[in-house]
Amino acid sequence: MIEYAPLVHWGIVQRQYTSLWRMVSWFESRFPSKKANALMKVGAFAFYVKLFRMTLPFPITGKTKDEVLAAMRVARDHDVQWQKGRAFSLVYHAGKDVDDLLKEASLLFFSENGLNPTAFPSLRKFETEIIAMAASLLGGDDHAAGTVTSGGTESLLMTVKTARDWARKNRPEIKHPEMILPISGHPAFEKAAEYFDVKPVRSALRADYRADVESARKAVTANTILMIGSAPAYPHGVIDPIREMAAIALEHGFLFHTDACVG
């Protein structure tokens, strides 16, 4: 027998949310230090996440289109108001005209499936053109190849998988592969390290929050298969010394990846 936890009523959620952020505001007014504020917000976020950890039984009746859309709009009311400039990242609004074009283009191919390019050669055409233009922009030659992924996290997963597979073929003596990752590297690299059994070796930053080249150099071992640099880096938006770091990888004969984390 499966037992389901009772659902949290939306009104209760709203009241809890309001109380939570009143508490945060009070805490900020009493303890203005940045560290205290950061700790409080982390705790508040953890509480909010816990609040939404509910068990939802599969519904036995359907809803009308209007009911579904109304519920979705109510839920969206509690999202960050990026339209009013309230998001420092995550959404990059290029204007209503671009939005309208993107929405129409998305609907035009709403049901097409990129899994099978023989059935939908148009999608393969678009992917090939995107890769060719990106290669041209970044100085690639006729041997440059790539793939369109679902987003940044998948792209970084593919980066580490590619390095692991490359090492299995070209450096079979390495049984415990490592990648050198500045502490400013995107958290998704940690996911990839876990998935593909590649040890992340963290290197230090300079005073300006860019990757420290000498720290990265000292982190090189016989098991290194990959080094990461960011342009820009996820936490601070600065550009790592890519040329100098890539030169280390070239010198030692392993792969180098530049992560362009805009998002």
C-alpha positions as protocol buffer text, in pm:
chain_id: "A"
residue {
  index: 1
  type: MET
  ca { x: 0 y: 0 z: 0 }
}
residue {
  index: 2
  type: ILE
  ca { x: 130 y: 343 z: -95 }
}
residue {
  index: 3
  type: GLU
  ca { x: 65 y: 623 z: 148 }
}
residue {
  index: 4
  type: TYR
  ca { x: 66 y: 981 z: 26 }
}
residue {
  index: 5
  type: ALA
  ca { x: 147 y: 1282 z: 237 }
}
residue {
  index: 6
  type: PRO
  ca { x: -133 y: 1541 z: 244 }
}
residue {
  index: 7
  type: LEU
  ca { x: -98 y: 1819 z: -10 }
}
residue {
  index: 8
  type: VAL
  ca { x: 1 y: 2164 z: 107 }
}
residue {
  index: 9
  type: HIS
  ca { x: -279 y: 2411 z: 36 }
}
residue {
  index: 10
  type: TRP
  ca { x: -162 y: 2699 z: -185 }
}
residue {
  index: 11
  type: GLY
  ca { x: -290 y: 2957 z: 62 }
}
residue {
  index: 12
  type: ILE
  ca { x: -74 y: 2800 z: 332 }
}
residue {
  index: 13
  type: VAL
  ca { x: 224 y: 2810 z: 97 }
}
residue {
  index: 14
  type: GLN
  ca { x: 167 y: 3180 z: 27 }
}
residue {
  index: 15
  type: ARG
  ca { x: 145 y: 3261 z: 398 }
}
residue {
  index: 16
  type: GLN
  ca { x: 457 y: 3059 z: 475 }
}
residue {
  index: 17
  type: TYR
  ca { x: 644 y: 3230 z: 192 }
}
residue {
  index: 18
  type: THR
  ca { x: 540 y: 3577 z: 314 }
}
residue {
  index: 19
  type: SER
  ca { x: 637 y: 3495 z: 672 }
}
residue {
  index: 20
  type: LEU
  ca { x: 968 y: 3356 z: 556 }
}
residue {
  index: 21
  type: TRP
  ca { x: 1072 y: 3670 z: 375 }
}
residue {
  index: 22
  type: ARG
  ca { x: 948 y: 3893 z: 655 }
}
residue {
  index: 23
  type: MET
  ca { x: 1183 y: 3698 z: 878 }
}
residue {
  index: 24
  type: VAL
  ca { x: 1466 y: 3748 z: 628 }
}
residue {
  index: 25
  type: SER
  ca { x: 1398 y: 4125 z: 615 }
}
residue {
  index: 26
  type: TRP
  ca { x: 1395 y: 4146 z: 994 }
}
residue {
  index: 27
  type: PHE
  ca { x: 1722 y: 3953 z: 1013 }
}
residue {
  index: 28
  type: GLU
  ca { x: 1886 y: 4182 z: 759 }
}
residue {
  index: 29
  type: SER
  ca { x: 1779 y: 4492 z: 952 }
}
residue {
  index: 30
  type: ARG
  ca { x: 1926 y: 4355 z: 1275 }
}
residue {
  index: 31
  type: PHE
  ca { x: 2238 y: 4194 z: 1134 }
}
residue {
  index: 32
  type: PRO
  ca { x: 2362 y: 4400 z: 839 }
}
residue {
  index: 33
  type: SER
  ca { x: 2684 y: 4206 z: 780 }
}
residue {
  index: 34
  type: LYS
  ca { x: 2706 y: 4043 z: 436 }
}
residue {
  index: 35
  type: LYS
  ca { x: 2807 y: 3708 z: 583 }
}
residue {
  index: 36
  type: ALA
  ca { x: 2510 y: 3700 z: 818 }
}
residue {
  index: 37
  type: ASN
  ca { x: 2275 y: 3794 z: 535 }
}
residue {
  index: 38
  type: ALA
  ca { x: 2416 y: 3522 z: 314 }
}
residue {
  index: 39
  type: LEU
  ca { x: 2380 y: 3258 z: 584 }
}
residue {
  index: 40
  type: MET
  ca { x: 2024 y: 3365 z: 659 }
}
residue {
  index: 41
  type: LYS
  ca { x: 1921 y: 3351 z: 294 }
}
residue {
  index: 42
  type: VAL
  ca { x: 2075 y: 3007 z: 251 }
}
residue {
  index: 43
  type: GLY
  ca { x: 1877 y: 2886 z: 552 }
}
residue {
  index: 44
  type: ALA
  ca { x: 1559 y: 3048 z: 422 }
}
residue {
  index: 45
  type: PHE
  ca { x: 1604 y: 2888 z: 83 }
}
residue {
  index: 46
  type: ALA
  ca { x: 1656 y: 2546 z: 242 }
}
residue {
  index: 47
  type: PHE
  ca { x: 1335 y: 2594 z: 441 }
}
residue {
  index: 48
  type: TYR
  ca { x: 1145 y: 2695 z: 126 }
}
residue {
  index: 49
  type: VAL
  ca { x: 1270 y: 2391 z: -64 }
}
residue {
  index: 50
  type: LYS
  ca { x: 1170 y: 2164 z: 225 }
}
residue {
  index: 51
  type: LEU
  ca { x: 824 y: 2320 z: 221 }
}
residue {
  index: 52
  type: PHE
  ca { x: 770 y: 2206 z: -137 }
}
residue {
  index: 53
  type: ARG
  ca { x: 886 y: 1850 z: -78 }
}
residue {
  index: 54
  type: MET
  ca { x: 538 y: 1703 z: -99 }
}
residue {
  index: 55
  type: THR
  ca { x: 397 y: 1380 z: -232 }
}
residue {
  index: 56
  type: LEU
  ca { x: 141 y: 1428 z: -506 }
}
residue {
  index: 57
  type: PRO
  ca { x: -98 y: 1144 z: -597 }
}
residue {
  index: 58
  type: PHE
  ca { x: -184 y: 1104 z: -962 }
}
residue {
  index: 59
  type: PRO
  ca { x: -509 y: 1298 z: -1027 }
}
residue {
  index: 60
  type: ILE
  ca { x: -824 y: 1097 z: -1093 }
}
residue {
  index: 61
  type: THR
  ca { x: -997 y: 1376 z: -1284 }
}
residue {
  index: 62
  type: GLY
  ca { x: -877 y: 1617 z: -1548 }
}
residue {
  index: 63
  type: LYS
  ca { x: -886 y: 1996 z: -1562 }
}
residue {
  index: 64
  type: THR
  ca { x: -998 y: 2233 z: -1831 }
}
residue {
  index: 65
  type: LYS
  ca { x: -756 y: 2434 z: -2037 }
}
residue {
  index: 66
  type: ASP
  ca { x: -850 y: 2752 z: -1848 }
}
residue {
  index: 67
  type: GLU
  ca { x: -798 y: 2582 z: -1511 }
}
residue {
  index: 68
  type: VAL
  ca { x: -455 y: 2452 z: -1612 }
}
residue {
  index: 69
  type: LEU
  ca { x: -339 y: 2788 z: -1743 }
}
residue {
  index: 70
  type: ALA
  ca { x: -480 y: 2974 z: -1441 }
}
residue {
  index: 71
  type: ALA
  ca { x: -291 y: 2746 z: -1202 }
}
residue {
  index: 72
  type: MET
  ca { x: 29 y: 2797 z: -1400 }
}
residue {
  index: 73
  type: ARG
  ca { x: -13 y: 3176 z: -1394 }
}
residue {
  index: 74
  type: VAL
  ca { x: -64 y: 3175 z: -1017 }
}
residue {
  index: 75
  type: ALA
  ca { x: 253 y: 2969 z: -975 }
}
residue {
  index: 76
  type: ARG
  ca { x: 445 y: 3206 z: -1203 }
}
residue {
  index: 77
  type: ASP
  ca { x: 342 y: 3504 z: -992 }
}
residue {
  index: 78
  type: HIS
  ca { x: 594 y: 3388 z: -732 }
}
residue {
  index: 79
  type: ASP
  ca { x: 884 y: 3363 z: -978 }
}
residue {
  index: 80
  type: VAL
  ca { x: 1151 y: 3631 z: -999 }
}
residue {
  index: 81
  type: GLN
  ca { x: 1021 y: 3929 z: -1198 }
}
residue {
  index: 82
  type: TRP
  ca { x: 1288 y: 3931 z: -1468 }
}
residue {
  index: 83
  type: GLN
  ca { x: 1065 y: 4154 z: -1685 }
}
residue {
  index: 84
  type: LYS
  ca { x: 1121 y: 4430 z: -1427 }
}
residue {
  index: 85
  type: GLY
  ca { x: 1496 y: 4380 z: -1414 }
}
residue {
  index: 86
  type: ARG
  ca { x: 1485 y: 4171 z: -1097 }
}
residue {
  index: 87
  type: ALA
  ca { x: 1716 y: 3892 z: -1221 }
}
residue {
  index: 88
  type: PHE
  ca { x: 2091 y: 3941 z: -1236 }
}
residue {
  index: 89
  type: SER
  ca { x: 2124 y: 3644 z: -1474 }
}
residue {
  index: 90
  type: LEU
  ca { x: 1923 y: 3342 z: -1591 }
}
residue {
  index: 91
  type: VAL
  ca { x: 1712 y: 3538 z: -1842 }
}
residue {
  index: 92
  type: TYR
  ca { x: 1862 y: 3744 z: -2123 }
}
residue {
  index: 93
  type: HIS
  ca { x: 1587 y: 3946 z: -2281 }
}
residue {
  index: 94
  type: ALA
  ca { x: 1679 y: 4073 z: -2626 }
}
residue {
  index: 95
  type: GLY
  ca { x: 1356 y: 4262 z: -2686 }
}
residue {
  index: 96
  type: LYS
  ca { x: 995 y: 4187 z: -2774 }
}
residue {
  index: 97
  type: ASP
  ca { x: 1066 y: 4150 z: -3145 }
}
residue {
  index: 98
  type: VAL
  ca { x: 1323 y: 3879 z: -3077 }
}
residue {
  index: 99
  type: ASP
  ca { x: 1090 y: 3711 z: -2827 }
}
residue {
  index: 100
  type: ASP
  ca { x: 810 y: 3703 z: -3084 }
}
residue {
  index: 101
  type: LEU
  ca { x: 1040 y: 3550 z: -3344 }
}
residue {
  index: 102
  type: LEU
  ca { x: 1166 y: 3283 z: -3103 }
}
residue {
  index: 103
  type: LYS
  ca { x: 814 y: 3189 z: -2993 }
}
residue {
  index: 104
  type: GLU
  ca { x: 690 y: 3160 z: -3351 }
}
residue {
  index: 105
  type: ALA
  ca { x: 995 y: 2957 z: -3455 }
}
residue {
  index: 106
  type: SER
  ca { x: 952 y: 2726 z: -3156 }
}
residue {
  index: 107
  type: LEU
  ca { x: 586 y: 2664 z: -3236 }
}
residue {
  index: 108
  type: LEU
  ca { x: 674 y: 2600 z: -3599 }
}
residue {
  index: 109
  type: PHE
  ca { x: 881 y: 2298 z: -3491 }
}
residue {
  index: 110
  type: PHE
  ca { x: 687 y: 2215 z: -3174 }
}
residue {
  index: 111
  type: SER
  ca { x: 633 y: 1846 z: -3258 }
}
residue {
  index: 112
  type: GLU
  ca { x: 948 y: 1770 z: -3456 }
}
residue {
  index: 113
  type: ASN
  ca { x: 1199 y: 1539 z: -3285 }
}
residue {
  index: 114
  type: GLY
  ca { x: 1573 y: 1592 z: -3320 }
}
residue {
  index: 115
  type: LEU
  ca { x: 1638 y: 1231 z: -3221 }
}
residue {
  index: 116
  type: ASN
  ca { x: 1603 y: 1122 z: -3583 }
}
residue {
  index: 117
  type: PRO
  ca { x: 1761 y: 1356 z: -3841 }
}
residue {
  index: 118
  type: THR
  ca { x: 1660 y: 1124 z: -4125 }
}
residue {
  index: 119
  type: ALA
  ca { x: 1296 y: 1191 z: -4043 }
}
residue {
  index: 120
  type: PHE
  ca { x: 1353 y: 1560 z: -3975 }
}
residue {
  index: 121
  type: PRO
  ca { x: 1647 y: 1673 z: -4190 }
}
residue {
  index: 122
  type: SER
  ca { x: 1553 y: 2037 z: -4126 }
}
residue {
  index: 123
  type: LEU
  ca { x: 1665 y: 2004 z: -3763 }
}
residue {
  index: 124
  type: ARG
  ca { x: 1993 y: 1849 z: -3871 }
}
residue {
  index: 125
  type: LYS
  ca { x: 2040 y: 2137 z: -4114 }
}
residue {
  index: 126
  type: PHE
  ca { x: 1990 y: 2392 z: -3837 }
}
residue {
  index: 127
  type: GLU
  ca { x: 2229 y: 2212 z: -3601 }
}
residue {
  index: 128
  type: THR
  ca { x: 2497 y: 2188 z: -3870 }
}
residue {
  index: 129
  type: GLU
  ca { x: 2465 y: 2559 z: -3948 }
}
residue {
  index: 130
  type: ILE
  ca { x: 2488 y: 2656 z: -3580 }
}
residue {
  index: 131
  type: ILE
  ca { x: 2802 y: 2448 z: -3534 }
}
residue {
  index: 132
  type: ALA
  ca { x: 2960 y: 2586 z: -3851 }
}
residue {
  index: 133
  type: MET
  ca { x: 2892 y: 2946 z: -3749 }
}
residue {
  index: 134
  type: ALA
  ca { x: 3022 y: 2885 z: -3395 }
}
residue {
  index: 135
  type: ALA
  ca { x: 3338 y: 2721 z: -3533 }
}
residue {
  index: 136
  type: SER
  ca { x: 3393 y: 3017 z: -3764 }
}
residue {
  index: 137
  type: LEU
  ca { x: 3344 y: 3264 z: -3478 }
}
residue {
  index: 138
  type: LEU
  ca { x: 3592 y: 3079 z: -3258 }
}
residue {
  index: 139
  type: GLY
  ca { x: 3860 y: 3020 z: -3519 }
}
residue {
  index: 140
  type: GLY
  ca { x: 3780 y: 2657 z: -3598 }
}
residue {
  index: 141
  type: ASP
  ca { x: 3888 y: 2486 z: -3918 }
}
residue {
  index: 142
  type: ASP
  ca { x: 3735 y: 2219 z: -4140 }
}
residue {
  index: 143
  type: HIS
  ca { x: 3805 y: 1956 z: -3874 }
}
residue {
  index: 144
  type: ALA
  ca { x: 3599 y: 2131 z: -3605 }
}
residue {
  index: 145
  type: ALA
  ca { x: 3297 y: 1933 z: -3491 }
}
residue {
  index: 146
  type: GLY
  ca { x: 3027 y: 1974 z: -3230 }
}
residue {
  index: 147
  type: THR
  ca { x: 2673 y: 1910 z: -3120 }
}
residue {
  index: 148
  type: VAL
  ca { x: 2383 y: 2118 z: -2994 }
}
residue {
  index: 149
  type: THR
  ca { x: 2296 y: 2023 z: -2635 }
}
residue {
  index: 150
  type: SER
  ca { x: 2002 y: 2096 z: -2409 }
}
residue {
  index: 151
  type: GLY
  ca { x: 2200 y: 2354 z: -2211 }
}
residue {
  index: 152
  type: GLY
  ca { x: 2517 y: 2439 z: -2022 }
}
residue {
  index: 153
  type: THR
  ca { x: 2512 y: 2147 z: -1781 }
}
residue {
  index: 154
  type: GLU
  ca { x: 2484 y: 1889 z: -2059 }
}
residue {
  index: 155
  type: SER
  ca { x: 2760 y: 2068 z: -2249 }
}
residue {
  index: 156
  type: LEU
  ca { x: 2995 y: 2036 z: -1951 }
}
residue {
  index: 157
  type: LEU
  ca { x: 2897 y: 1672 z: -1904 }
}
residue {
  index: 158
  type: MET
  ca { x: 2991 y: 1613 z: -2268 }
}
residue {
  index: 159
  type: THR
  ca { x: 3321 y: 1795 z: -2214 }
}
residue {
  index: 160
  type: VAL
  ca { x: 3430 y: 1563 z: -1936 }
}
residue {
  index: 161
  type: LYS
  ca { x: 3298 y: 1251 z: -2112 }
}
residue {
  index: 162
  type: THR
  ca { x: 3490 y: 1346 z: -2425 }
}
residue {
  index: 163
  type: ALA
  ca { x: 3812 y: 1387 z: -2225 }
}
residue {
  index: 164
  type: ARG
  ca { x: 3756 y: 1057 z: -2045 }
}
residue {
  index: 165
  type: ASP
  ca { x: 3691 y: 873 z: -2372 }
}
residue {
  index: 166
  type: TRP
  ca { x: 3991 y: 1042 z: -2535 }
}
residue {
  index: 167
  type: ALA
  ca { x: 4214 y: 931 z: -2248 }
}
residue {
  index: 168
  type: ARG
  ca { x: 4086 y: 573 z: -2266 }
}
residue {
  index: 169
  type: LYS
  ca { x: 4198 y: 561 z: -2628 }
}
residue {
  index: 170
  type: ASN
  ca { x: 4513 y: 772 z: -2619 }
}
residue {
  index: 171
  type: ARG
  ca { x: 4632 y: 732 z: -2259 }
}
residue {
  index: 172
  type: PRO
  ca { x: 4520 y: 381 z: -2161 }
}
residue {
  index: 173
  type: GLU
  ca { x: 4781 y: 366 z: -1883 }
}
residue {
  index: 174
  type: ILE
  ca { x: 4576 y: 621 z: -1684 }
}
residue {
  index: 175
  type: LYS
  ca { x: 4341 y: 429 z: -1456 }
}
residue {
  index: 176
  type: HIS
  ca { x: 4236 y: 716 z: -1229 }
}
residue {
  index: 177
  type: PRO
  ca { x: 4191 y: 1024 z: -1454 }
}
residue {
  index: 178
  type: GLU
  ca { x: 4197 y: 1377 z: -1313 }
}
residue {
  index: 179
  type: MET
  ca { x: 4091 y: 1718 z: -1439 }
}
residue {
  index: 180
  type: ILE
  ca { x: 4228 y: 2050 z: -1318 }
}
residue {
  index: 181
  type: LEU
  ca { x: 3946 y: 2284 z: -1227 }
}
residue {
  index: 182
  type: PRO
  ca { x: 3986 y: 2637 z: -1083 }
}
residue {
  index: 183
  type: ILE
  ca { x: 3763 y: 2691 z: -779 }
}
residue {
  index: 184
  type: SER
  ca { x: 3562 y: 2937 z: -989 }
}
residue {
  index: 185
  type: GLY
  ca { x: 3469 y: 2661 z: -1235 }
}
residue {
  index: 186
  type: HIS
  ca { x: 3101 y: 2591 z: -1291 }
}
residue {
  index: 187
  type: PRO
  ca { x: 2939 y: 2347 z: -1043 }
}
residue {
  index: 188
  type: ALA
  ca { x: 2828 y: 2124 z: -1331 }
}
residue {
  index: 189
  type: PHE
  ca { x: 3188 y: 2007 z: -1364 }
}
residue {
  index: 190
  type: GLU
  ca { x: 3145 y: 1843 z: -1024 }
}
residue {
  index: 191
  type: LYS
  ca { x: 2841 y: 1657 z: -1156 }
}
residue {
  index: 192
  type: ALA
  ca { x: 3040 y: 1542 z: -1457 }
}
residue {
  index: 193
  type: ALA
  ca { x: 3326 y: 1429 z: -1235 }
}
residue {
  index: 194
  type: GLU
  ca { x: 3084 y: 1212 z: -1038 }
}
residue {
  index: 195
  type: TYR
  ca { x: 2911 y: 1072 z: -1345 }
}
residue {
  index: 196
  type: PHE
  ca { x: 3225 y: 983 z: -1541 }
}
residue {
  index: 197
  type: ASP
  ca { x: 3465 y: 899 z: -1258 }
}
residue {
  index: 198
  type: VAL
  ca { x: 3712 y: 1179 z: -1325 }
}
residue {
  index: 199
  type: LYS
  ca { x: 3870 y: 1328 z: -1013 }
}
residue {
  index: 200
  type: PRO
  ca { x: 3839 y: 1710 z: -996 }
}
residue {
  index: 201
  type: VAL
  ca { x: 4162 y: 1874 z: -874 }
}
residue {
  index: 202
  type: ARG
  ca { x: 4089 y: 2230 z: -768 }
}
residue {
  index: 203
  type: SER
  ca { x: 4339 y: 2507 z: -842 }
}
residue {
  index: 204
  type: ALA
  ca { x: 4352 y: 2852 z: -684 }
}
residue {
  index: 205
  type: LEU
  ca { x: 4252 y: 3199 z: -806 }
}
residue {
  index: 206
  type: ARG
  ca { x: 4449 y: 3521 z: -822 }
}
residue {
  index: 207
  type: ALA
  ca { x: 4350 y: 3827 z: -623 }
}
residue {
  index: 208
  type: ASP
  ca { x: 4139 y: 3942 z: -919 }
}
residue {
  index: 209
  type: TYR
  ca { x: 3940 y: 3614 z: -912 }
}
residue {
  index: 210
  type: ARG
  ca { x: 4096 y: 3483 z: -1232 }
}
residue {
  index: 211
  type: ALA
  ca { x: 4253 y: 3138 z: -1241 }
}
residue {
  index: 212
  type: ASP
  ca { x: 4609 y: 3126 z: -1105 }
}
residue {
  index: 213
  type: VAL
  ca { x: 4827 y: 2981 z: -1382 }
}
residue {
  index: 214
  type: GLU
  ca { x: 5103 y: 2859 z: -1152 }
}
residue {
  index: 215
  type: SER
  ca { x: 4855 y: 2688 z: -923 }
}
residue {
  index: 216
  type: ALA
  ca { x: 4710 y: 2511 z: -1226 }
}
residue {
  index: 217
  type: ARG
  ca { x: 5058 y: 2412 z: -1341 }
}
residue {
  index: 218
  type: LYS
  ca { x: 5145 y: 2264 z: -1002 }
}
residue {
  index: 219
  type: ALA
  ca { x: 4824 y: 2059 z: -1008 }
}
residue {
  index: 220
  type: VAL
  ca { x: 4936 y: 1862 z: -1316 }
}
residue {
  index: 221
  type: THR
  ca { x: 5007 y: 1495 z: -1249 }
}
residue {
  index: 222
  type: ALA
  ca { x: 5060 y: 1187 z: -1460 }
}
residue {
  index: 223
  type: ASN
  ca { x: 4684 y: 1128 z: -1436 }
}
residue {
  index: 224
  type: THR
  ca { x: 4574 y: 1466 z: -1572 }
}
residue {
  index: 225
  type: ILE
  ca { x: 4357 y: 1436 z: -1883 }
}
residue {
  index: 226
  type: LEU
  ca { x: 4185 y: 1776 z: -1887 }
}
residue {
  index: 227
  type: MET
  ca { x: 4226 y: 2137 z: -1772 }
}
residue {
  index: 228
  type: ILE
  ca { x: 3942 y: 2387 z: -1749 }
}
residue {
  index: 229
  type: GLY
  ca { x: 3944 y: 2762 z: -1804 }
}
residue {
  index: 230
  type: SER
  ca { x: 3649 y: 3000 z: -1809 }
}
residue {
  index: 231
  type: ALA
  ca { x: 3567 y: 3293 z: -2035 }
}
residue {
  index: 232
  type: PRO
  ca { x: 3376 y: 3422 z: -1848 }
}
residue {
  index: 233
  type: ALA
  ca { x: 3374 y: 3240 z: -1514 }
}
residue {
  index: 234
  type: TYR
  ca { x: 3045 y: 3151 z: -1347 }
}
residue {
  index: 235
  type: PRO
  ca { x: 3074 y: 3335 z: -1010 }
}
residue {
  index: 236
  type: HIS
  ca { x: 3244 y: 3662 z: -1105 }
}
residue {
  index: 237
  type: GLY
  ca { x: 3217 y: 3706 z: -1481 }
}
residue {
  index: 238
  type: VAL
  ca { x: 3592 y: 3747 z: -1531 }
}
residue {
  index: 239
  type: ILE
  ca { x: 3808 y: 3592 z: -1803 }
}
residue {
  index: 240
  type: ASP
  ca { x: 4070 y: 3336 z: -1703 }
}
residue {
  index: 241
  type: PRO
  ca { x: 4418 y: 3353 z: -1867 }
}
residue {
  index: 242
  type: ILE
  ca { x: 4314 y: 3105 z: -2134 }
}
residue {
  index: 243
  type: ARG
  ca { x: 4626 y: 3123 z: -2353 }
}
residue {
  index: 244
  type: GLU
  ca { x: 4863 y: 3056 z: -2065 }
}
residue {
  index: 245
  type: MET
  ca { x: 4653 y: 2771 z: -1926 }
}
residue {
  index: 246
  type: ALA
  ca { x: 4603 y: 2613 z: -2267 }
}
residue {
  index: 247
  type: ALA
  ca { x: 4980 y: 2626 z: -2319 }
}
residue {
  index: 248
  type: ILE
  ca { x: 5024 y: 2407 z: -2011 }
}
residue {
  index: 249
  type: ALA
  ca { x: 4783 y: 2149 z: -2152 }
}
residue {
  index: 250
  type: LEU
  ca { x: 4961 y: 2157 z: -2488 }
}
residue {
  index: 251
  type: GLU
  ca { x: 5298 y: 2117 z: -2319 }
}
residue {
  index: 252
  type: HIS
  ca { x: 5187 y: 1808 z: -2127 }
}
residue {
  index: 253
  type: GLY
  ca { x: 4973 y: 1660 z: -2404 }
}
residue {
  index: 254
  type: PHE
  ca { x: 4625 y: 1657 z: -2250 }
}
residue {
  index: 255
  type: LEU
  ca { x: 4299 y: 1832 z: -2340 }
}
residue {
  index: 256
  type: PHE
  ca { x: 4191 y: 2186 z: -2255 }
}
residue {
  index: 257
  type: HIS
  ca { x: 3835 y: 2320 z: -2239 }
}
residue {
  index: 258
  type: THR
  ca { x: 3720 y: 2681 z: -2233 }
}
residue {
  index: 259
  type: ASP
  ca { x: 3384 y: 2720 z: -2061 }
}
residue {
  index: 260
  type: ALA
  ca { x: 3188 y: 3026 z: -2175 }
}
residue {
  index: 261
  type: CYS
  ca { x: 2940 y: 3046 z: -1889 }
}
residue {
  index: 262
  type: VAL
  ca { x: 2685 y: 3315 z: -1974 }
}
residue {
  index: 263
  type: GLY
  ca { x: 2385 y: 3204 z: -1775 }
}
